[in-house]
Amino acid sequence: MPSLKQQFADTIGELRRLGHQPAAKAVAELRERLEQLDHQRCTITDRGEHDELSKLGDQARGLLIHAYSRAEVGRSVAKAARDRQIHDVLNPTILSPQHDTVPEIEAAELEWDVLDEFER
């Protein structure tokens, strides 16, 4: 089993690879994994190792917050495009500069209070 430090590093690596519009499911899974790692970090008694793991946890939380924000923006853009398409269908006499392709809106909702992460 990899060390706690390696698990944090792996999580940070996955957070960096999420891309510009991460899936809500991927963000939620990484959030759960980070919470588990933080819980395990609390059991470490060596102060130096605990501090190092805390820094890695802070870095991972920062990346998670950014991934969450990107996912929210992507979802909002998709919703706005969908709303515009519905508006165009309901009001055919109003010309729309939008094109006909509409991205699919992700079914999974991102329910997470980002401000809670700053209180830790």
VEXPABA-390969 format. One record per atom (N, C-alpha, C, O): residue number from 1; residue in three letters; atom name; x, y, z. Coordinates in nm, 2 decimals. Example, Ala and Ser with C-alpha at 12.3 -4.5 7.8 and 13.67 -1.06 7.14 Angstrom:
BEGIN
  lumfi  kolro  filo      px      py      pz
      1    Ala     N    1.32   -0.57    0.78
      1    Ala    CA    1.23   -0.45    0.78
      1    Ala     C    1.32   -0.33    0.78
      1    Ala     O    1.42   -0.33    0.85
      2    Ser     N    1.28   -0.22    0.71
      2    Ser    CA    1.37   -0.11    0.71
      2    Ser     C    1.29    0.00    0.79
      2    Ser     O    1.34    0.11    0.80
//
This chain:
BEGIN
  lumfi  kolro  filo      px      py      pz
      1    Met     N    0.08   -0.12    0.00
      1    Met    CA    0.00    0.00    0.00
      1    Met     C    0.09    0.12    0.00
      1    Met     O    0.18    0.13    0.08
      2    Pro     N    0.06    0.22   -0.09
      2    Pro    CA    0.14    0.34   -0.09
      2    Pro     C    0.13    0.42    0.04
      2    Pro     O    0.03    0.42    0.11
      3    Ser     N    0.24    0.50    0.06
      3    Ser    CA    0.24    0.58    0.18
      3    Ser     C    0.14    0.69    0.17
      3    Ser     O    0.09    0.72    0.06
      4    Leu     N    0.11    0.76    0.28
      4    Leu    CA    0.01    0.87    0.28
      4    Leu     C    0.06    0.98    0.19
      4    Leu     O   -0.02    1.05    0.12
      5    Lys     N    0.19    1.01    0.20
      5    Lys    CA    0.25    1.11    0.12
      5    Lys     C    0.23    1.08   -0.03
      5    Lys     O    0.20    1.17   -0.11
      6    Gln     N    0.25    0.96   -0.07
      6    Gln    CA    0.23    0.91   -0.21
      6    Gln     C    0.09    0.92   -0.25
      6    Gln     O    0.06    0.96   -0.37
      7    Gln     N    0.00    0.89   -0.16
      7    Gln    CA   -0.15    0.90   -0.19
      7    Gln     C   -0.19    1.05   -0.22
      7    Gln     O   -0.26    1.08   -0.31
      8    Phe     N   -0.13    1.14   -0.13
      8    Phe    CA   -0.16    1.28   -0.16
      8    Phe     C   -0.10    1.32   -0.29
      8    Phe     O   -0.17    1.40   -0.36
      9    Ala     N    0.02    1.28   -0.32
      9    Ala    CA    0.08    1.32   -0.45
      9    Ala     C    0.00    1.26   -0.57
      9    Ala     O   -0.01    1.33   -0.67
     10    Asp     N   -0.05    1.14   -0.56
     10    Asp    CA   -0.13    1.08   -0.66
     10    Asp     C   -0.26    1.16   -0.68
     10    Asp     O   -0.30    1.19   -0.79
     11    Thr     N   -0.32    1.20   -0.57
     11    Thr    CA   -0.44    1.28   -0.58
     11    Thr     C   -0.42    1.42   -0.64
     11    Thr     O   -0.50    1.46   -0.72
     12    Ile     N   -0.31    1.48   -0.60
     12    Ile    CA   -0.27    1.61   -0.66
     12    Ile     C   -0.25    1.59   -0.81
     12    Ile     O   -0.29    1.68   -0.89
     13    Gly     N   -0.18    1.48   -0.85
     13    Gly    CA   -0.16    1.46   -1.00
     13    Gly     C   -0.29    1.44   -1.07
     13    Gly     O   -0.31    1.49   -1.18
     14    Glu     N   -0.39    1.37   -1.01
     14    Glu    CA   -0.52    1.35   -1.08
     14    Glu     C   -0.59    1.48   -1.09
     14    Glu     O   -0.66    1.51   -1.19
     15    Leu     N   -0.58    1.56   -0.98
     15    Leu    CA   -0.65    1.69   -0.99
     15    Leu     C   -0.59    1.78   -1.10
     15    Leu     O   -0.67    1.86   -1.16
     16    Arg     N   -0.46    1.77   -1.12
     16    Arg    CA   -0.40    1.85   -1.23
     16    Arg     C   -0.44    1.80   -1.36
     16    Arg     O   -0.44    1.88   -1.46
     17    Arg     N   -0.47    1.68   -1.38
     17    Arg    CA   -0.51    1.62   -1.51
     17    Arg     C   -0.66    1.63   -1.54
     17    Arg     O   -0.70    1.58   -1.64
     18    Leu     N   -0.74    1.70   -1.46
     18    Leu    CA   -0.88    1.70   -1.48
     18    Leu     C   -0.92    1.79   -1.60
     18    Leu     O   -1.02    1.76   -1.67
     19    Gly     N   -0.84    1.88   -1.64
     19    Gly    CA   -0.87    1.96   -1.76
     19    Gly     C   -0.95    2.08   -1.73
     19    Gly     O   -0.97    2.12   -1.61
     20    His     N   -1.00    2.15   -1.84
     20    His    CA   -1.07    2.28   -1.82
     20    His     C   -1.21    2.26   -1.78
     20    His     O   -1.27    2.35   -1.72
     21    Gln     N   -1.27    2.15   -1.82
     21    Gln    CA   -1.41    2.13   -1.78
     21    Gln     C   -1.43    1.99   -1.72
     21    Gln     O   -1.47    1.90   -1.79
     22    Pro     N   -1.39    1.97   -1.59
     22    Pro    CA   -1.39    1.84   -1.53
     22    Pro     C   -1.54    1.80   -1.51
     22    Pro     O   -1.63    1.88   -1.49
     23    Ala     N   -1.55    1.67   -1.51
     23    Ala    CA   -1.69    1.61   -1.48
     23    Ala     C   -1.72    1.62   -1.33
     23    Ala     O   -1.63    1.61   -1.25
     24    Ala     N   -1.84    1.64   -1.30
     24    Ala    CA   -1.88    1.66   -1.16
     24    Ala     C   -1.85    1.53   -1.08
     24    Ala     O   -1.82    1.54   -0.97
     25    Lys     N   -1.87    1.42   -1.15
     25    Lys    CA   -1.85    1.29   -1.08
     25    Lys     C   -1.70    1.28   -1.04
     25    Lys     O   -1.67    1.23   -0.93
     26    Ala     N   -1.61    1.31   -1.13
     26    Ala    CA   -1.47    1.30   -1.10
     26    Ala     C   -1.43    1.40   -0.99
     26    Ala     O   -1.35    1.36   -0.90
     27    Val     N   -1.48    1.52   -0.99
     27    Val    CA   -1.45    1.61   -0.88
     27    Val     C   -1.50    1.56   -0.75
     27    Val     O   -1.44    1.57   -0.64
     28    Ala     N   -1.62    1.50   -0.75
     28    Ala    CA   -1.68    1.45   -0.62
     28    Ala     C   -1.60    1.33   -0.57
     28    Ala     O   -1.58    1.32   -0.45
     29    Glu     N   -1.55    1.25   -0.66
     29    Glu    CA   -1.47    1.13   -0.62
     29    Glu     C   -1.34    1.18   -0.56
     29    Glu     O   -1.30    1.13   -0.45
     30    Leu     N   -1.28    1.28   -0.62
     30    Leu    CA   -1.15    1.33   -0.57
     30    Leu     C   -1.17    1.40   -0.43
     30    Leu     O   -1.08    1.40   -0.35
     31    Arg     N   -1.28    1.46   -0.42
     31    Arg    CA   -1.31    1.53   -0.29
     31    Arg     C   -1.33    1.43   -0.18
     31    Arg     O   -1.28    1.45   -0.07
     32    Glu     N   -1.40    1.32   -0.21
     32    Glu    CA   -1.41    1.21   -0.11
     32    Glu     C   -1.28    1.15   -0.07
     32    Glu     O   -1.25    1.13    0.05
     33    Arg     N   -1.19    1.13   -0.17
     33    Arg    CA   -1.06    1.07   -0.15
     33    Arg     C   -0.98    1.17   -0.06
     33    Arg     O   -0.91    1.12    0.03
     34    Leu     N   -0.99    1.30   -0.09
     34    Leu    CA   -0.91    1.39   -0.01
     34    Leu     C   -0.96    1.40    0.13
     34    Leu     O   -0.88    1.42    0.22
     35    Glu     N   -1.09    1.39    0.15
     35    Glu    CA   -1.14    1.39    0.29
     35    Glu     C   -1.09    1.27    0.36
     35    Glu     O   -1.05    1.28    0.48
     36    Gln     N   -1.08    1.15    0.30
     36    Gln    CA   -1.03    1.03    0.36
     36    Gln     C   -0.88    1.05    0.40
     36    Gln     O   -0.84    1.01    0.51
     37    Leu     N   -0.81    1.11    0.30
     37    Leu    CA   -0.66    1.13    0.33
     37    Leu     C   -0.64    1.23    0.44
     37    Leu     O   -0.55    1.21    0.53
     38    Asp     N   -0.72    1.33    0.45
     38    Asp    CA   -0.71    1.43    0.56
     38    Asp     C   -0.74    1.36    0.69
     38    Asp     O   -0.68    1.39    0.79
     39    His     N   -0.84    1.27    0.69
     39    His    CA   -0.87    1.20    0.82
     39    His     C   -0.76    1.11    0.86
     39    His     O   -0.72    1.10    0.98
     40    Gln     N   -0.69    1.04    0.76
     40    Gln    CA   -0.58    0.96    0.79
     40    Gln     C   -0.46    1.04    0.84
     40    Gln     O   -0.38    1.00    0.93
     41    Arg     N   -0.45    1.16    0.78
     41    Arg    CA   -0.34    1.25    0.82
     41    Arg     C   -0.35    1.29    0.97
     41    Arg     O   -0.24    1.31    1.04
     42    Cys     N   -0.47    1.30    1.02
     42    Cys    CA   -0.48    1.33    1.16
     42    Cys     C   -0.43    1.23    1.26
     42    Cys     O   -0.41    1.26    1.37
     43    Thr     N   -0.41    1.11    1.21
     43    Thr    CA   -0.36    1.00    1.30
     43    Thr     C   -0.20    1.00    1.31
     43    Thr     O   -0.15    0.93    1.39
     44    Ile     N   -0.14    1.08    1.22
     44    Ile    CA    0.01    1.09    1.22
     44    Ile     C    0.06    1.16    1.35
     44    Ile     O    0.01    1.28    1.37
     45    Thr     N    0.15    1.10    1.42
     45    Thr    CA    0.20    1.16    1.55
     45    Thr     C    0.33    1.24    1.53
     45    Thr     O    0.36    1.33    1.60
     46    Asp     N    0.41    1.21    1.42
     46    Asp    CA    0.53    1.28    1.40
     46    Asp     C    0.50    1.42    1.34
     46    Asp     O    0.43    1.43    1.24
     47    Arg     N    0.54    1.52    1.42
     47    Arg    CA    0.51    1.66    1.38
     47    Arg     C    0.56    1.70    1.24
     47    Arg     O    0.49    1.77    1.17
     48    Gly     N    0.68    1.66    1.21
     48    Gly    CA    0.74    1.70    1.08
     48    Gly     C    0.66    1.64    0.96
     48    Gly     O    0.63    1.70    0.87
     49    Glu     N    0.63    1.51    0.98
     49    Glu    CA    0.56    1.44    0.87
     49    Glu     C    0.41    1.50    0.86
     49    Glu     O    0.36    1.51    0.76
     50    His     N    0.36    1.53    0.98
     50    His    CA    0.22    1.59    0.98
     50    His     C    0.22    1.72    0.91
     50    His     O    0.12    1.75    0.84
     51    Asp     N    0.32    1.80    0.94
     51    Asp    CA    0.32    1.93    0.87
     51    Asp     C    0.34    1.92    0.72
     51    Asp     O    0.28    1.99    0.64
     52    Glu     N    0.43    1.83    0.68
     52    Glu    CA    0.45    1.80    0.54
     52    Glu     C    0.32    1.76    0.47
     52    Glu     O    0.28    1.80    0.36
     53    Leu     N    0.25    1.67    0.53
     53    Leu    CA    0.12    1.62    0.48
     53    Leu     C    0.01    1.73    0.48
     53    Leu     O   -0.07    1.73    0.39
     54    Ser     N    0.02    1.82    0.58
     54    Ser    CA   -0.07    1.93    0.58
     54    Ser     C   -0.05    2.02    0.46
     54    Ser     O   -0.15    2.07    0.40
     55    Lys     N    0.07    2.04    0.43
     55    Lys    CA    0.10    2.13    0.31
     55    Lys     C    0.05    2.06    0.18
     55    Lys     O    0.00    2.13    0.10
     56    Leu     N    0.07    1.93    0.17
     56    Leu    CA    0.02    1.86    0.05
     56    Leu     C   -0.13    1.86    0.05
     56    Leu     O   -0.19    1.88   -0.06
     57    Gly     N   -0.19    1.85    0.17
     57    Gly    CA   -0.34    1.86    0.18
     57    Gly     C   -0.39    2.00    0.14
     57    Gly     O   -0.49    2.01    0.07
     58    Asp     N   -0.32    2.10    0.18
     58    Asp    CA   -0.36    2.24    0.14
     58    Asp     C   -0.35    2.26   -0.01
     58    Asp     O   -0.44    2.32   -0.07
     59    Gln     N   -0.24    2.20   -0.07
     59    Gln    CA   -0.22    2.22   -0.21
     59    Gln     C   -0.34    2.14   -0.29
     59    Gln     O   -0.39    2.19   -0.38
     60    Ala     N   -0.37    2.02   -0.24
     60    Ala    CA   -0.47    1.94   -0.30
     60    Ala     C   -0.61    2.01   -0.29
     60    Ala     O   -0.69    2.01   -0.38
     61    Arg     N   -0.64    2.07   -0.17
     61    Arg    CA   -0.76    2.14   -0.16
     61    Arg     C   -0.77    2.26   -0.25
     61    Arg     O   -0.88    2.29   -0.30
     62    Gly     N   -0.66    2.33   -0.27
     62    Gly    CA   -0.66    2.44   -0.36
     62    Gly     C   -0.69    2.40   -0.50
     62    Gly     O   -0.77    2.46   -0.57
     63    Leu     N   -0.63    2.29   -0.54
     63    Leu    CA   -0.66    2.24   -0.68
     63    Leu     C   -0.80    2.19   -0.69
     63    Leu     O   -0.86    2.20   -0.80
     64    Leu     N   -0.85    2.13   -0.58
     64    Leu    CA   -0.99    2.08   -0.58
     64    Leu     C   -1.09    2.20   -0.60
     64    Leu     O   -1.19    2.19   -0.67
     65    Ile     N   -1.06    2.31   -0.53
     65    Ile    CA   -1.15    2.43   -0.53
     65    Ile     C   -1.15    2.48   -0.68
     65    Ile     O   -1.25    2.52   -0.73
     66    His     N   -1.03    2.49   -0.74
     66    His    CA   -1.02    2.54   -0.88
     66    His     C   -1.10    2.44   -0.97
     66    His     O   -1.17    2.49   -1.06
     67    Ala     N   -1.08    2.31   -0.95
     67    Ala    CA   -1.15    2.21   -1.04
     67    Ala     C   -1.30    2.23   -1.02
     67    Ala     O   -1.38    2.22   -1.12
     68    Tyr     N   -1.35    2.25   -0.90
     68    Tyr    CA   -1.49    2.27   -0.87
     68    Tyr     C   -1.54    2.39   -0.94
     68    Tyr     O   -1.65    2.39   -1.01
     69    Ser     N   -1.46    2.50   -0.94
     69    Ser    CA   -1.50    2.62   -1.01
     69    Ser     C   -1.51    2.60   -1.16
     69    Ser     O   -1.61    2.65   -1.22
     70    Arg     N   -1.42    2.54   -1.21
     70    Arg    CA   -1.42    2.51   -1.36
     70    Arg     C   -1.54    2.43   -1.40
     70    Arg     O   -1.60    2.45   -1.50
     71    Ala     N   -1.57    2.33   -1.31
     71    Ala    CA   -1.69    2.24   -1.34
     71    Ala     C   -1.82    2.32   -1.33
     71    Ala     O   -1.91    2.30   -1.42
     72    Glu     N   -1.83    2.41   -1.24
     72    Glu    CA   -1.94    2.50   -1.22
     72    Glu     C   -1.96    2.59   -1.35
     72    Glu     O   -2.07    2.61   -1.40
     73    Val     N   -1.85    2.65   -1.39
     73    Val    CA   -1.85    2.74   -1.51
     73    Val     C   -1.89    2.66   -1.63
     73    Val     O   -1.98    2.70   -1.71
     74    Gly     N   -1.84    2.54   -1.65
     74    Gly    CA   -1.88    2.46   -1.76
     74    Gly     C   -2.02    2.42   -1.76
     74    Gly     O   -2.09    2.42   -1.86
     75    Arg     N   -2.07    2.39   -1.64
     75    Arg    CA   -2.21    2.35   -1.63
     75    Arg     C   -2.30    2.47   -1.66
     75    Arg     O   -2.41    2.46   -1.72
     76    Ser     N   -2.26    2.59   -1.61
     76    Ser    CA   -2.34    2.71   -1.63
     76    Ser     C   -2.34    2.75   -1.78
     76    Ser     O   -2.44    2.79   -1.83
     77    Val     N   -2.23    2.73   -1.85
     77    Val    CA   -2.22    2.76   -1.99
     77    Val     C   -2.32    2.67   -2.07
     77    Val     O   -2.39    2.71   -2.16
     78    Ala     N   -2.31    2.54   -2.03
     78    Ala    CA   -2.40    2.44   -2.10
     78    Ala     C   -2.55    2.48   -2.07
     78    Ala     O   -2.63    2.47   -2.16
     79    Lys     N   -2.58    2.52   -1.95
     79    Lys    CA   -2.72    2.55   -1.91
     79    Lys     C   -2.76    2.67   -1.99
     79    Lys     O   -2.87    2.68   -2.04
     80    Ala     N   -2.67    2.77   -2.00
     80    Ala    CA   -2.71    2.90   -2.08
     80    Ala     C   -2.73    2.87   -2.22
     80    Ala     O   -2.82    2.92   -2.28
     81    Ala     N   -2.65    2.78   -2.28
     81    Ala    CA   -2.67    2.74   -2.42
     81    Ala     C   -2.80    2.67   -2.44
     81    Ala     O   -2.87    2.69   -2.54
     82    Arg     N   -2.83    2.58   -2.35
     82    Arg    CA   -2.96    2.51   -2.35
     82    Arg     C   -3.08    2.60   -2.34
     82    Arg     O   -3.17    2.59   -2.41
     83    Asp     N   -3.07    2.70   -2.24
     83    Asp    CA   -3.17    2.80   -2.22
     83    Asp     C   -3.19    2.88   -2.35
     83    Asp     O   -3.30    2.91   -2.39
     84    Arg     N   -3.08    2.91   -2.41
     84    Arg    CA   -3.09    2.99   -2.54
     84    Arg     C   -3.16    2.92   -2.65
     84    Arg     O   -3.24    2.97   -2.72
     85    Gln     N   -3.13    2.79   -2.66
     85    Gln    CA   -3.19    2.70   -2.76
     85    Gln     C   -3.34    2.69   -2.73
     85    Gln     O   -3.42    2.70   -2.83
     86    Ile     N   -3.38    2.68   -2.61
     86    Ile    CA   -3.52    2.67   -2.57
     86    Ile     C   -3.59    2.80   -2.61
     86    Ile     O   -3.70    2.81   -2.66
     87    His     N   -3.52    2.91   -2.58
     87    His    CA   -3.58    3.05   -2.61
     87    His     C   -3.60    3.06   -2.76
     87    His     O   -3.70    3.11   -2.81
     88    Asp     N   -3.50    3.01   -2.84
     88    Asp    CA   -3.51    3.02   -2.99
     88    Asp     C   -3.62    2.94   -3.04
     88    Asp     O   -3.69    2.98   -3.14
     89    Val     N   -3.65    2.83   -2.98
     89    Val    CA   -3.76    2.74   -3.02
     89    Val     C   -3.89    2.81   -2.99
     89    Val     O   -3.99    2.81   -3.07
     90    Leu     N   -3.90    2.87   -2.87
     90    Leu    CA   -4.03    2.93   -2.83
     90    Leu     C   -4.05    3.06   -2.90
     90    Leu     O   -4.17    3.11   -2.91
     91    Asn     N   -3.95    3.13   -2.95
     91    Asn    CA   -3.96    3.26   -3.01
     91    Asn     C   -3.89    3.25   -3.15
     91    Asn     O   -3.78    3.31   -3.17
     92    Pro     N   -3.95    3.19   -3.25
     92    Pro    CA   -3.89    3.17   -3.38
     92    Pro     C   -3.87    3.30   -3.46
     92    Pro     O   -3.80    3.30   -3.56
     93    Thr     N   -3.95    3.40   -3.42
     93    Thr    CA   -3.94    3.53   -3.50
     93    Thr     C   -3.82    3.61   -3.46
     93    Thr     O   -3.78    3.71   -3.53
     94    Ile     N   -3.76    3.58   -3.35
     94    Ile    CA   -3.64    3.65   -3.30
     94    Ile     C   -3.51    3.58   -3.35
     94    Ile     O   -3.49    3.46   -3.32
     95    Leu     N   -3.43    3.65   -3.43
     95    Leu    CA   -3.31    3.59   -3.48
     95    Leu     C   -3.21    3.57   -3.37
     95    Leu     O   -3.19    3.66   -3.29
     96    Ser     N   -3.14    3.45   -3.37
     96    Ser    CA   -3.04    3.42   -3.27
     96    Ser     C   -2.91    3.41   -3.34
     96    Ser     O   -2.89    3.34   -3.44
     97    Pro     N   -2.80    3.47   -3.28
     97    Pro    CA   -2.67    3.45   -3.34
     97    Pro     C   -2.61    3.32   -3.30
     97    Pro     O   -2.50    3.28   -3.35
     98    Gln     N   -2.67    3.24   -3.21
     98    Gln    CA   -2.62    3.12   -3.17
     98    Gln     C   -2.64    3.01   -3.27
     98    Gln     O   -2.73    3.02   -3.36
     99    His     N   -2.55    2.91   -3.27
     99    His    CA   -2.56    2.80   -3.36
     99    His     C   -2.64    2.69   -3.30
     99    His     O   -2.67    2.69   -3.18
    100    Asp     N   -2.68    2.59   -3.38
    100    Asp    CA   -2.77    2.49   -3.33
    100    Asp     C   -2.72    2.38   -3.24
    100    Asp     O   -2.80    2.31   -3.18
    101    Thr     N   -2.59    2.37   -3.23
    101    Thr    CA   -2.53    2.27   -3.14
    101    Thr     C   -2.54    2.31   -2.99
    101    Thr     O   -2.50    2.42   -2.96
    102    Val     N   -2.58    2.22   -2.91
    102    Val    CA   -2.60    2.25   -2.77
    102    Val     C   -2.53    2.14   -2.69
    102    Val     O   -2.56    2.02   -2.71
    103    Pro     N   -2.43    2.18   -2.60
    103    Pro    CA   -2.37    2.08   -2.52
    103    Pro     C   -2.46    2.02   -2.42
    103    Pro     O   -2.55    2.08   -2.37
    104    Glu     N   -2.44    1.89   -2.39
    104    Glu    CA   -2.52    1.82   -2.29
    104    Glu     C   -2.49    1.87   -2.15
    104    Glu     O   -2.38    1.90   -2.12
    105    Ile     N   -2.60    1.89   -2.07
    105    Ile    CA   -2.58    1.93   -1.93
    105    Ile     C   -2.56    1.81   -1.85
    105    Ile     O   -2.63    1.71   -1.86
    106    Glu     N   -2.46    1.81   -1.76
    106    Glu    CA   -2.43    1.70   -1.68
    106    Glu     C   -2.54    1.68   -1.57
    106    Glu     O   -2.58    1.77   -1.51
    107    Ala     N   -2.58    1.55   -1.56
    107    Ala    CA   -2.69    1.53   -1.47
    107    Ala     C   -2.65    1.54   -1.32
    107    Ala     O   -2.73    1.58   -1.24
    108    Ala     N   -2.53    1.51   -1.29
    108    Ala    CA   -2.48    1.51   -1.15
    108    Ala     C   -2.46    1.66   -1.11
    108    Ala     O   -2.40    1.74   -1.18
    109    Glu     N   -2.52    1.70   -1.00
    109    Glu    CA   -2.51    1.83   -0.95
    109    Glu     C   -2.38    1.84   -0.86
    109    Glu     O   -2.34    1.74   -0.79
    110    Leu     N   -2.32    1.95   -0.86
    110    Leu    CA   -2.20    1.98   -0.78
    110    Leu     C   -2.25    2.04   -0.65
    110    Leu     O   -2.27    2.16   -0.64
    111    Glu     N   -2.27    1.96   -0.55
    111    Glu    CA   -2.32    2.02   -0.42
    111    Glu     C   -2.21    2.01   -0.32
    111    Glu     O   -2.18    1.91   -0.26
    112    Trp     N   -2.15    2.13   -0.31
    112    Trp    CA   -2.03    2.14   -0.22
    112    Trp     C   -2.01    2.29   -0.19
    112    Trp     O   -2.01    2.37   -0.28
    113    Asp     N   -2.00    2.31   -0.06
    113    Asp    CA   -1.98    2.45   -0.02
    113    Asp     C   -1.83    2.48   -0.02
    113    Asp     O   -1.76    2.43    0.07
    114    Val     N   -1.78    2.55   -0.11
    114    Val    CA   -1.64    2.58   -0.12
    114    Val     C   -1.59    2.66    0.00
    114    Val     O   -1.47    2.64    0.04
    115    Leu     N   -1.67    2.74    0.06
    115    Leu    CA   -1.63    2.82    0.17
    115    Leu     C   -1.59    2.73    0.29
    115    Leu     O   -1.51    2.77    0.37
    116    Asp     N   -1.65    2.61    0.30
    116    Asp    CA   -1.61    2.52    0.41
    116    Asp     C   -1.46    2.48    0.40
    116    Asp     O   -1.40    2.46    0.50
    117    Glu     N   -1.41    2.47    0.28
    117    Glu    CA   -1.27    2.44    0.26
    117    Glu     C   -1.17    2.54    0.32
    117    Glu     O   -1.06    2.51    0.36
    118    Phe     N   -1.22    2.67    0.32
    118    Phe    CA   -1.13    2.77    0.37
    118    Phe     C   -1.14    2.78    0.53
    118    Phe     O   -1.05    2.84    0.59
    119    Glu     N   -1.24    2.72    0.59
    119    Glu    CA   -1.25    2.72    0.73
    119    Glu     C   -1.16    2.61    0.80
    119    Glu     O   -1.15    2.62    0.92
    120    Arg     N   -1.11    2.52    0.72
    120    Arg    CA   -1.02    2.42    0.78
    120    Arg     C   -0.89    2.47    0.83
    120    Arg     O   -0.81    2.39    0.88
//
